[in-house]
Amino acid sequence: MNSDSPGTHEVFENAFFYFIKALRVLACNAAKQCEEMEDCNTPWQIQRDVTSGGLGSLRVSASFLSWEEAESIVDLVAALRRLPQEAITAAFMNTTSHAGCVTSVSHPAWEPLRKDAKALLLKLEKAIERNEAYFQNQ
């Protein structure tokens, strides 16, 4: 590793920061999700951001997350990957429009994911506090 490469801790904290940011959007209702994502392909963005952020955090999480926390992230990522296509792209609608975004993220398949995201945020509360402290001390 060269001296300019970030260490494992820094890599984890950055990946986890963006994962939590995406998880907070997932926990919102459909209208708020679209507002947060500026009506720009909201369902796909949420699915991608939570999935890639979650997996990115897990890649280097061994000493930073408990097994239970990591397993919960894996479960949520798996559920996001199982979303039906109509929950990502509403039929005959442009998902870069407000109506298309709201229609897609209003699909019933999103509701359990919102609940799971809220529960996961609570489960990760200590890890989130450590993440916030990490960036405050930088």
Secondary structure, 3 states (H helix, E strand, C coil): CCCCCCCHHHHHHHHHHHHHHHHHHHCCCHHHHHHHCCCCCHHHHHHHHHHHHHHHHHHCCCCCCCHHHHHHHHHHHHHHHCCCHHHHCCCCCCCCCHHHHHHHHCCCCHHHHHHHHHHHHHHCHHHHHHHHHHHHCC
